[in-house]
Amino acid sequence: MRLVLFDLDTTLVDRAEGFRRWVWEFCAEHRLADADAAWLIAADDRGRADRAAFFKNLRERFDLQEPELEDAYRDRHPALVPVAPGVLTGLPRLRAAGWRIGVLGEGEPQLSTLLCTGIAGLVDGWALAGPDGLSTSDLKLFELAAERCETTLADAWLVGADVEPARSAGLHTVRVGPDRDAAAAIALLLES
């Protein structure tokens, strides 16, 4: 059985749009200006900013005393993350064509994103760097995802923006980006 692993944030969902939605809600709630929203988006550094440092800086910049800001963010953000176009219809088509489907992600909040978006019910398994004790470029993360999908990495594919670790591990890859989105990648896999 063939296996395809999808990167969650850059492929199946639009984490950046979910963050922008959270920023808009946060700014409305705290009566902050557009310039403040721009600062928050820049401080997020496309999701790479350390969450604890981000919220410490946020509290200092806006003189907020709310200790539960980070918890509120973790609870709300996954519900704001939109699924990429074509994913919710494409994943079932891949399964019907005989593919096993896995998801790779980073951090425990991504489990909430999998559940909130409905993607969890459309895939065979997932592995998350951090909670599973591995990094996103570690071959063991790919192996864990394959194991949870009840298959192996033989003839496996990875679909994502950063495909180099998978390519180095011998997986087939499909890079998503400005010229190819998740729906186009799924169509390509269905043709292969």
Biotite code that builds the C-alpha atoms (Angstrom):
import biotite.structure as struc

atoms = struc.array([
    struc.Atom([0.000, 0.000, 0.000], chain_id="A", res_id=1, res_name="MET", atom_name="CA", element="C"),
    struc.Atom([1.380, 3.426, -0.969], chain_id="A", res_id=2, res_name="ARG", atom_name="CA", element="C"),
    struc.Atom([1.898, 6.083, 1.688], chain_id="A", res_id=3, res_name="LEU", atom_name="CA", element="C"),
    struc.Atom([1.789, 9.853, 1.394], chain_id="A", res_id=4, res_name="VAL", atom_name="CA", element="C"),
    struc.Atom([2.783, 12.114, 4.264], chain_id="A", res_id=5, res_name="LEU", atom_name="CA", element="C"),
    struc.Atom([1.572, 15.708, 4.235], chain_id="A", res_id=6, res_name="PHE", atom_name="CA", element="C"),
    struc.Atom([3.071, 18.603, 6.136], chain_id="A", res_id=7, res_name="ASP", atom_name="CA", element="C"),
    struc.Atom([0.198, 20.122, 8.099], chain_id="A", res_id=8, res_name="LEU", atom_name="CA", element="C"),
    struc.Atom([0.951, 23.852, 8.376], chain_id="A", res_id=9, res_name="ASP", atom_name="CA", element="C"),
    struc.Atom([2.301, 24.649, 4.957], chain_id="A", res_id=10, res_name="THR", atom_name="CA", element="C"),
    struc.Atom([0.197, 22.235, 2.951], chain_id="A", res_id=11, res_name="THR", atom_name="CA", element="C"),
    struc.Atom([-3.102, 21.042, 4.405], chain_id="A", res_id=12, res_name="LEU", atom_name="CA", element="C"),
    struc.Atom([-3.999, 24.168, 6.378], chain_id="A", res_id=13, res_name="VAL", atom_name="CA", element="C"),
    struc.Atom([-3.186, 27.860, 6.276], chain_id="A", res_id=14, res_name="ASP", atom_name="CA", element="C"),
    struc.Atom([-1.680, 28.455, 9.699], chain_id="A", res_id=15, res_name="ARG", atom_name="CA", element="C"),
    struc.Atom([-0.726, 32.031, 8.782], chain_id="A", res_id=16, res_name="ALA", atom_name="CA", element="C"),
    struc.Atom([-4.345, 32.902, 7.939], chain_id="A", res_id=17, res_name="GLU", atom_name="CA", element="C"),
    struc.Atom([-5.483, 31.331, 11.212], chain_id="A", res_id=18, res_name="GLY", atom_name="CA", element="C"),
    struc.Atom([-2.968, 33.482, 13.061], chain_id="A", res_id=19, res_name="PHE", atom_name="CA", element="C"),
    struc.Atom([-4.133, 36.618, 11.223], chain_id="A", res_id=20, res_name="ARG", atom_name="CA", element="C"),
    struc.Atom([-7.721, 35.806, 12.250], chain_id="A", res_id=21, res_name="ARG", atom_name="CA", element="C"),
    struc.Atom([-6.609, 35.422, 15.857], chain_id="A", res_id=22, res_name="TRP", atom_name="CA", element="C"),
    struc.Atom([-4.786, 38.781, 15.633], chain_id="A", res_id=23, res_name="VAL", atom_name="CA", element="C"),
    struc.Atom([-7.925, 40.498, 14.333], chain_id="A", res_id=24, res_name="TRP", atom_name="CA", element="C"),
    struc.Atom([-9.978, 39.065, 17.205], chain_id="A", res_id=25, res_name="GLU", atom_name="CA", element="C"),
    struc.Atom([-7.294, 39.951, 19.748], chain_id="A", res_id=26, res_name="PHE", atom_name="CA", element="C"),
    struc.Atom([-6.991, 43.526, 18.454], chain_id="A", res_id=27, res_name="CYS", atom_name="CA", element="C"),
    struc.Atom([-10.756, 43.992, 18.455], chain_id="A", res_id=28, res_name="ALA", atom_name="CA", element="C"),
    struc.Atom([-11.036, 42.659, 22.001], chain_id="A", res_id=29, res_name="GLU", atom_name="CA", element="C"),
    struc.Atom([-8.230, 44.897, 23.278], chain_id="A", res_id=30, res_name="HIS", atom_name="CA", element="C"),
    struc.Atom([-9.090, 47.889, 21.053], chain_id="A", res_id=31, res_name="ARG", atom_name="CA", element="C"),
    struc.Atom([-5.732, 47.883, 19.313], chain_id="A", res_id=32, res_name="LEU", atom_name="CA", element="C"),
    struc.Atom([-4.885, 49.657, 16.058], chain_id="A", res_id=33, res_name="ALA", atom_name="CA", element="C"),
    struc.Atom([-3.926, 48.270, 12.641], chain_id="A", res_id=34, res_name="ASP", atom_name="CA", element="C"),
    struc.Atom([-0.279, 49.067, 13.382], chain_id="A", res_id=35, res_name="ALA", atom_name="CA", element="C"),
    struc.Atom([-0.521, 46.864, 16.471], chain_id="A", res_id=36, res_name="ASP", atom_name="CA", element="C"),
    struc.Atom([-1.914, 44.026, 14.350], chain_id="A", res_id=37, res_name="ALA", atom_name="CA", element="C"),
    struc.Atom([1.026, 44.429, 11.968], chain_id="A", res_id=38, res_name="ALA", atom_name="CA", element="C"),
    struc.Atom([3.433, 44.258, 14.931], chain_id="A", res_id=39, res_name="TRP", atom_name="CA", element="C"),
    struc.Atom([1.799, 41.057, 16.197], chain_id="A", res_id=40, res_name="LEU", atom_name="CA", element="C"),
    struc.Atom([2.029, 39.411, 12.774], chain_id="A", res_id=41, res_name="ILE", atom_name="CA", element="C"),
    struc.Atom([5.697, 40.401, 12.423], chain_id="A", res_id=42, res_name="ALA", atom_name="CA", element="C"),
    struc.Atom([6.480, 39.236, 15.975], chain_id="A", res_id=43, res_name="ALA", atom_name="CA", element="C"),
    struc.Atom([4.980, 35.821, 15.172], chain_id="A", res_id=44, res_name="ASP", atom_name="CA", element="C"),
    struc.Atom([7.721, 35.366, 12.542], chain_id="A", res_id=45, res_name="ASP", atom_name="CA", element="C"),
    struc.Atom([5.529, 33.039, 10.442], chain_id="A", res_id=46, res_name="ARG", atom_name="CA", element="C"),
    struc.Atom([4.989, 30.747, 13.409], chain_id="A", res_id=47, res_name="GLY", atom_name="CA", element="C"),
    struc.Atom([8.675, 30.405, 14.248], chain_id="A", res_id=48, res_name="ARG", atom_name="CA", element="C"),
    struc.Atom([8.635, 32.682, 17.297], chain_id="A", res_id=49, res_name="ALA", atom_name="CA", element="C"),
    struc.Atom([8.906, 30.990, 20.656], chain_id="A", res_id=50, res_name="ASP", atom_name="CA", element="C"),
    struc.Atom([5.366, 31.172, 22.081], chain_id="A", res_id=51, res_name="ARG", atom_name="CA", element="C"),
    struc.Atom([6.435, 32.024, 25.640], chain_id="A", res_id=52, res_name="ALA", atom_name="CA", element="C"),
    struc.Atom([8.683, 34.866, 24.414], chain_id="A", res_id=53, res_name="ALA", atom_name="CA", element="C"),
    struc.Atom([5.996, 36.062, 22.000], chain_id="A", res_id=54, res_name="PHE", atom_name="CA", element="C"),
    struc.Atom([3.407, 36.367, 24.777], chain_id="A", res_id=55, res_name="PHE", atom_name="CA", element="C"),
    struc.Atom([5.906, 37.960, 27.166], chain_id="A", res_id=56, res_name="LYS", atom_name="CA", element="C"),
    struc.Atom([6.646, 40.617, 24.533], chain_id="A", res_id=57, res_name="ASN", atom_name="CA", element="C"),
    struc.Atom([2.933, 41.027, 23.810], chain_id="A", res_id=58, res_name="LEU", atom_name="CA", element="C"),
    struc.Atom([2.136, 41.613, 27.484], chain_id="A", res_id=59, res_name="ARG", atom_name="CA", element="C"),
    struc.Atom([4.958, 44.150, 27.799], chain_id="A", res_id=60, res_name="GLU", atom_name="CA", element="C"),
    struc.Atom([4.143, 46.043, 24.592], chain_id="A", res_id=61, res_name="ARG", atom_name="CA", element="C"),
    struc.Atom([0.434, 46.406, 25.374], chain_id="A", res_id=62, res_name="PHE", atom_name="CA", element="C"),
    struc.Atom([0.756, 46.514, 29.175], chain_id="A", res_id=63, res_name="ASP", atom_name="CA", element="C"),
    struc.Atom([-1.523, 43.503, 29.670], chain_id="A", res_id=64, res_name="LEU", atom_name="CA", element="C"),
    struc.Atom([-1.727, 41.672, 32.961], chain_id="A", res_id=65, res_name="GLN", atom_name="CA", element="C"),
    struc.Atom([-3.796, 38.702, 31.740], chain_id="A", res_id=66, res_name="GLU", atom_name="CA", element="C"),
    struc.Atom([-1.785, 35.583, 32.714], chain_id="A", res_id=67, res_name="PRO", atom_name="CA", element="C"),
    struc.Atom([-3.978, 33.255, 30.637], chain_id="A", res_id=68, res_name="GLU", atom_name="CA", element="C"),
    struc.Atom([-3.294, 34.877, 27.234], chain_id="A", res_id=69, res_name="LEU", atom_name="CA", element="C"),
    struc.Atom([-1.193, 31.988, 25.968], chain_id="A", res_id=70, res_name="GLU", atom_name="CA", element="C"),
    struc.Atom([-3.758, 29.397, 27.089], chain_id="A", res_id=71, res_name="ASP", atom_name="CA", element="C"),
    struc.Atom([-6.552, 31.377, 25.440], chain_id="A", res_id=72, res_name="ALA", atom_name="CA", element="C"),
    struc.Atom([-4.500, 31.520, 22.235], chain_id="A", res_id=73, res_name="TYR", atom_name="CA", element="C"),
    struc.Atom([-3.888, 27.747, 22.298], chain_id="A", res_id=74, res_name="ARG", atom_name="CA", element="C"),
    struc.Atom([-7.604, 27.140, 22.783], chain_id="A", res_id=75, res_name="ASP", atom_name="CA", element="C"),
    struc.Atom([-8.808, 29.557, 20.097], chain_id="A", res_id=76, res_name="ARG", atom_name="CA", element="C"),
    struc.Atom([-6.214, 29.500, 17.304], chain_id="A", res_id=77, res_name="HIS", atom_name="CA", element="C"),
    struc.Atom([-6.859, 25.938, 16.022], chain_id="A", res_id=78, res_name="PRO", atom_name="CA", element="C"),
    struc.Atom([-10.529, 26.791, 15.448], chain_id="A", res_id=79, res_name="ALA", atom_name="CA", element="C"),
    struc.Atom([-9.510, 29.744, 13.270], chain_id="A", res_id=80, res_name="LEU", atom_name="CA", element="C"),
    struc.Atom([-7.132, 27.847, 10.979], chain_id="A", res_id=81, res_name="VAL", atom_name="CA", element="C"),
    struc.Atom([-8.714, 27.265, 7.560], chain_id="A", res_id=82, res_name="PRO", atom_name="CA", element="C"),
    struc.Atom([-8.181, 24.099, 5.542], chain_id="A", res_id=83, res_name="VAL", atom_name="CA", element="C"),
    struc.Atom([-6.461, 24.629, 2.202], chain_id="A", res_id=84, res_name="ALA", atom_name="CA", element="C"),
    struc.Atom([-8.795, 24.482, -0.809], chain_id="A", res_id=85, res_name="PRO", atom_name="CA", element="C"),
    struc.Atom([-9.382, 20.989, -2.158], chain_id="A", res_id=86, res_name="GLY", atom_name="CA", element="C"),
    struc.Atom([-8.026, 19.152, 0.890], chain_id="A", res_id=87, res_name="VAL", atom_name="CA", element="C"),
    struc.Atom([-11.298, 17.978, 2.445], chain_id="A", res_id=88, res_name="LEU", atom_name="CA", element="C"),
    struc.Atom([-12.439, 16.517, -0.879], chain_id="A", res_id=89, res_name="THR", atom_name="CA", element="C"),
    struc.Atom([-9.012, 15.385, -2.089], chain_id="A", res_id=90, res_name="GLY", atom_name="CA", element="C"),
    struc.Atom([-7.949, 13.298, 0.908], chain_id="A", res_id=91, res_name="LEU", atom_name="CA", element="C"),
    struc.Atom([-10.938, 10.915, 0.616], chain_id="A", res_id=92, res_name="PRO", atom_name="CA", element="C"),
    struc.Atom([-10.175, 10.527, -3.104], chain_id="A", res_id=93, res_name="ARG", atom_name="CA", element="C"),
    struc.Atom([-6.588, 9.513, -2.261], chain_id="A", res_id=94, res_name="LEU", atom_name="CA", element="C"),
    struc.Atom([-7.834, 6.953, 0.255], chain_id="A", res_id=95, res_name="ARG", atom_name="CA", element="C"),
    struc.Atom([-10.315, 5.564, -2.278], chain_id="A", res_id=96, res_name="ALA", atom_name="CA", element="C"),
    struc.Atom([-7.416, 5.202, -4.719], chain_id="A", res_id=97, res_name="ALA", atom_name="CA", element="C"),
    struc.Atom([-5.584, 2.987, -2.199], chain_id="A", res_id=98, res_name="GLY", atom_name="CA", element="C"),
    struc.Atom([-3.243, 5.479, -0.533], chain_id="A", res_id=99, res_name="TRP", atom_name="CA", element="C"),
    struc.Atom([-2.477, 5.474, 3.191], chain_id="A", res_id=100, res_name="ARG", atom_name="CA", element="C"),
    struc.Atom([-2.355, 9.090, 4.395], chain_id="A", res_id=101, res_name="ILE", atom_name="CA", element="C"),
    struc.Atom([-0.265, 10.518, 7.195], chain_id="A", res_id=102, res_name="GLY", atom_name="CA", element="C"),
    struc.Atom([0.339, 13.999, 8.540], chain_id="A", res_id=103, res_name="VAL", atom_name="CA", element="C"),
    struc.Atom([3.521, 15.503, 9.930], chain_id="A", res_id=104, res_name="LEU", atom_name="CA", element="C"),
    struc.Atom([3.408, 18.507, 12.201], chain_id="A", res_id=105, res_name="GLY", atom_name="CA", element="C"),
    struc.Atom([5.261, 20.381, 14.854], chain_id="A", res_id=106, res_name="GLU", atom_name="CA", element="C"),
    struc.Atom([4.026, 20.975, 18.353], chain_id="A", res_id=107, res_name="GLY", atom_name="CA", element="C"),
    struc.Atom([1.127, 19.800, 20.447], chain_id="A", res_id=108, res_name="GLU", atom_name="CA", element="C"),
    struc.Atom([-1.289, 22.558, 19.294], chain_id="A", res_id=109, res_name="PRO", atom_name="CA", element="C"),
    struc.Atom([-1.283, 20.948, 15.861], chain_id="A", res_id=110, res_name="GLN", atom_name="CA", element="C"),
    struc.Atom([-3.240, 18.006, 17.249], chain_id="A", res_id=111, res_name="LEU", atom_name="CA", element="C"),
    struc.Atom([-5.998, 20.505, 18.038], chain_id="A", res_id=112, res_name="SER", atom_name="CA", element="C"),
    struc.Atom([-5.723, 21.849, 14.490], chain_id="A", res_id=113, res_name="THR", atom_name="CA", element="C"),
    struc.Atom([-6.082, 18.320, 13.086], chain_id="A", res_id=114, res_name="LEU", atom_name="CA", element="C"),
    struc.Atom([-9.214, 17.806, 15.163], chain_id="A", res_id=115, res_name="LEU", atom_name="CA", element="C"),
    struc.Atom([-10.791, 21.245, 14.638], chain_id="A", res_id=116, res_name="CYS", atom_name="CA", element="C"),
    struc.Atom([-10.361, 21.161, 10.862], chain_id="A", res_id=117, res_name="THR", atom_name="CA", element="C"),
    struc.Atom([-11.735, 17.640, 10.455], chain_id="A", res_id=118, res_name="GLY", atom_name="CA", element="C"),
    struc.Atom([-8.501, 16.422, 8.860], chain_id="A", res_id=119, res_name="ILE", atom_name="CA", element="C"),
    struc.Atom([-7.916, 13.892, 11.656], chain_id="A", res_id=120, res_name="ALA", atom_name="CA", element="C"),
    struc.Atom([-10.891, 11.875, 10.454], chain_id="A", res_id=121, res_name="GLY", atom_name="CA", element="C"),
    struc.Atom([-9.587, 11.775, 6.883], chain_id="A", res_id=122, res_name="LEU", atom_name="CA", element="C"),
    struc.Atom([-6.100, 10.403, 7.520], chain_id="A", res_id=123, res_name="VAL", atom_name="CA", element="C"),
    struc.Atom([-4.659, 7.144, 8.817], chain_id="A", res_id=124, res_name="ASP", atom_name="CA", element="C"),
    struc.Atom([-2.205, 8.612, 11.304], chain_id="A", res_id=125, res_name="GLY", atom_name="CA", element="C"),
    struc.Atom([0.117, 11.433, 12.246], chain_id="A", res_id=126, res_name="TRP", atom_name="CA", element="C"),
    struc.Atom([3.348, 12.222, 14.017], chain_id="A", res_id=127, res_name="ALA", atom_name="CA", element="C"),
    struc.Atom([4.081, 15.551, 15.661], chain_id="A", res_id=128, res_name="LEU", atom_name="CA", element="C"),
    struc.Atom([7.584, 16.811, 16.314], chain_id="A", res_id=129, res_name="ALA", atom_name="CA", element="C"),
    struc.Atom([7.934, 17.942, 19.898], chain_id="A", res_id=130, res_name="GLY", atom_name="CA", element="C"),
    struc.Atom([5.246, 15.822, 21.575], chain_id="A", res_id=131, res_name="PRO", atom_name="CA", element="C"),
    struc.Atom([6.702, 12.694, 19.965], chain_id="A", res_id=132, res_name="ASP", atom_name="CA", element="C"),
    struc.Atom([10.225, 13.762, 20.993], chain_id="A", res_id=133, res_name="GLY", atom_name="CA", element="C"),
    struc.Atom([11.535, 14.238, 17.458], chain_id="A", res_id=134, res_name="LEU", atom_name="CA", element="C"),
    struc.Atom([12.342, 17.113, 15.104], chain_id="A", res_id=135, res_name="SER", atom_name="CA", element="C"),
    struc.Atom([10.558, 17.730, 11.812], chain_id="A", res_id=136, res_name="THR", atom_name="CA", element="C"),
    struc.Atom([13.662, 16.789, 9.821], chain_id="A", res_id=137, res_name="SER", atom_name="CA", element="C"),
    struc.Atom([14.286, 13.542, 11.715], chain_id="A", res_id=138, res_name="ASP", atom_name="CA", element="C"),
    struc.Atom([13.770, 10.380, 9.649], chain_id="A", res_id=139, res_name="LEU", atom_name="CA", element="C"),
    struc.Atom([12.347, 8.763, 12.798], chain_id="A", res_id=140, res_name="LYS", atom_name="CA", element="C"),
    struc.Atom([9.390, 11.181, 12.613], chain_id="A", res_id=141, res_name="LEU", atom_name="CA", element="C"),
    struc.Atom([8.620, 9.912, 9.085], chain_id="A", res_id=142, res_name="PHE", atom_name="CA", element="C"),
    struc.Atom([8.989, 6.313, 10.295], chain_id="A", res_id=143, res_name="GLU", atom_name="CA", element="C"),
    struc.Atom([6.671, 6.948, 13.258], chain_id="A", res_id=144, res_name="LEU", atom_name="CA", element="C"),
    struc.Atom([4.024, 8.435, 10.949], chain_id="A", res_id=145, res_name="ALA", atom_name="CA", element="C"),
    struc.Atom([4.317, 5.427, 8.629], chain_id="A", res_id=146, res_name="ALA", atom_name="CA", element="C"),
    struc.Atom([3.997, 3.036, 11.569], chain_id="A", res_id=147, res_name="GLU", atom_name="CA", element="C"),
    struc.Atom([0.889, 4.849, 12.789], chain_id="A", res_id=148, res_name="ARG", atom_name="CA", element="C"),
    struc.Atom([-0.512, 4.538, 9.254], chain_id="A", res_id=149, res_name="CYS", atom_name="CA", element="C"),
    struc.Atom([0.192, 0.788, 9.512], chain_id="A", res_id=150, res_name="GLU", atom_name="CA", element="C"),
    struc.Atom([2.688, 0.750, 6.660], chain_id="A", res_id=151, res_name="THR", atom_name="CA", element="C"),
    struc.Atom([6.339, 1.502, 5.918], chain_id="A", res_id=152, res_name="THR", atom_name="CA", element="C"),
    struc.Atom([8.294, 4.176, 4.104], chain_id="A", res_id=153, res_name="LEU", atom_name="CA", element="C"),
    struc.Atom([8.822, 1.879, 1.089], chain_id="A", res_id=154, res_name="ALA", atom_name="CA", element="C"),
    struc.Atom([7.478, 3.818, -1.915], chain_id="A", res_id=155, res_name="ASP", atom_name="CA", element="C"),
    struc.Atom([6.424, 6.689, 0.384], chain_id="A", res_id=156, res_name="ALA", atom_name="CA", element="C"),
    struc.Atom([5.855, 10.283, -0.651], chain_id="A", res_id=157, res_name="TRP", atom_name="CA", element="C"),
    struc.Atom([6.052, 13.570, 1.222], chain_id="A", res_id=158, res_name="LEU", atom_name="CA", element="C"),
    struc.Atom([4.057, 16.635, 0.178], chain_id="A", res_id=159, res_name="VAL", atom_name="CA", element="C"),
    struc.Atom([5.143, 19.943, 1.690], chain_id="A", res_id=160, res_name="GLY", atom_name="CA", element="C"),
    struc.Atom([7.030, 23.189, 1.285], chain_id="A", res_id=161, res_name="ALA", atom_name="CA", element="C"),
    struc.Atom([10.300, 21.822, 2.706], chain_id="A", res_id=162, res_name="ASP", atom_name="CA", element="C"),
    struc.Atom([10.925, 18.460, 1.089], chain_id="A", res_id=163, res_name="VAL", atom_name="CA", element="C"),
    struc.Atom([14.703, 18.221, 1.473], chain_id="A", res_id=164, res_name="GLU", atom_name="CA", element="C"),
    struc.Atom([14.734, 16.064, 4.659], chain_id="A", res_id=165, res_name="PRO", atom_name="CA", element="C"),
    struc.Atom([12.333, 13.587, 3.013], chain_id="A", res_id=166, res_name="ALA", atom_name="CA", element="C"),
    struc.Atom([14.266, 13.592, -0.244], chain_id="A", res_id=167, res_name="ARG", atom_name="CA", element="C"),
    struc.Atom([17.483, 12.912, 1.704], chain_id="A", res_id=168, res_name="SER", atom_name="CA", element="C"),
    struc.Atom([15.712, 9.982, 3.381], chain_id="A", res_id=169, res_name="ALA", atom_name="CA", element="C"),
    struc.Atom([14.830, 8.514, -0.020], chain_id="A", res_id=170, res_name="GLY", atom_name="CA", element="C"),
    struc.Atom([11.141, 9.457, -0.142], chain_id="A", res_id=171, res_name="LEU", atom_name="CA", element="C"),
    struc.Atom([9.469, 10.705, -3.298], chain_id="A", res_id=172, res_name="HIS", atom_name="CA", element="C"),
    struc.Atom([8.504, 14.338, -2.876], chain_id="A", res_id=173, res_name="THR", atom_name="CA", element="C"),
    struc.Atom([6.073, 16.925, -4.159], chain_id="A", res_id=174, res_name="VAL", atom_name="CA", element="C"),
    struc.Atom([6.899, 20.504, -3.247], chain_id="A", res_id=175, res_name="ARG", atom_name="CA", element="C"),
    struc.Atom([4.003, 22.889, -2.662], chain_id="A", res_id=176, res_name="VAL", atom_name="CA", element="C"),
    struc.Atom([4.395, 26.603, -3.098], chain_id="A", res_id=177, res_name="GLY", atom_name="CA", element="C"),
    struc.Atom([3.220, 29.438, -5.314], chain_id="A", res_id=178, res_name="PRO", atom_name="CA", element="C"),
    struc.Atom([2.968, 27.195, -8.384], chain_id="A", res_id=179, res_name="ASP", atom_name="CA", element="C"),
    struc.Atom([1.436, 24.101, -6.723], chain_id="A", res_id=180, res_name="ARG", atom_name="CA", element="C"),
    struc.Atom([-1.007, 23.903, -3.817], chain_id="A", res_id=181, res_name="ASP", atom_name="CA", element="C"),
    struc.Atom([-2.352, 20.925, -1.882], chain_id="A", res_id=182, res_name="ALA", atom_name="CA", element="C"),
    struc.Atom([-5.173, 20.270, -4.375], chain_id="A", res_id=183, res_name="ALA", atom_name="CA", element="C"),
    struc.Atom([-2.709, 20.201, -7.282], chain_id="A", res_id=184, res_name="ALA", atom_name="CA", element="C"),
    struc.Atom([-0.390, 17.901, -5.329], chain_id="A", res_id=185, res_name="ALA", atom_name="CA", element="C"),
    struc.Atom([-3.271, 15.517, -4.603], chain_id="A", res_id=186, res_name="ILE", atom_name="CA", element="C"),
    struc.Atom([-4.225, 15.510, -8.287], chain_id="A", res_id=187, res_name="ALA", atom_name="CA", element="C"),
    struc.Atom([-0.606, 14.710, -9.177], chain_id="A", res_id=188, res_name="LEU", atom_name="CA", element="C"),
    struc.Atom([-0.552, 11.793, -6.740], chain_id="A", res_id=189, res_name="LEU", atom_name="CA", element="C"),
    struc.Atom([-3.819, 10.445, -8.118], chain_id="A", res_id=190, res_name="LEU", atom_name="CA", element="C"),
    struc.Atom([-2.263, 10.424, -11.595], chain_id="A", res_id=191, res_name="GLU", atom_name="CA", element="C"),
    struc.Atom([0.922, 8.633, -10.500], chain_id="A", res_id=192, res_name="SER", atom_name="CA", element="C"),
])
